[in-house]
Amino acid sequence: MFADRRDERVELVNHLIASRKVSDLPVIHQKTLIIWGEHDQIFPLELGNRLKRHLGDGAELVLFKDAGHAVHLEKSNAFNKQLKKFLLGS
């Protein structure tokens, strides 16, 4: 199910890590959930906002307050709720 366009997603993540430049990132042509911790010390929130703008209307940025880079561990219940909502389309 999630194997579609895997190469696009891998390229996107690798580019983010390598240069943190959003302007020349590939565009993902499917609904995309971007999860970000408010206090992420690895990828600042501004990068998440830039990524959302770059990906456009097909992307949803969910910001977790009082969380850092490991949102899935720090806010696991809220993370799971958001992920389930996104995957089920509700």
Secondary structure, DSSP 8 states (H G I E B T S, - for coil): ---TTHHHHHHHHHHHHHH---TT-----S-EEEEEETT-SSS-HHHHHHHHHHHGGGEEEEEETT--S-HHHHTHHHHHHHHHHHHHT-
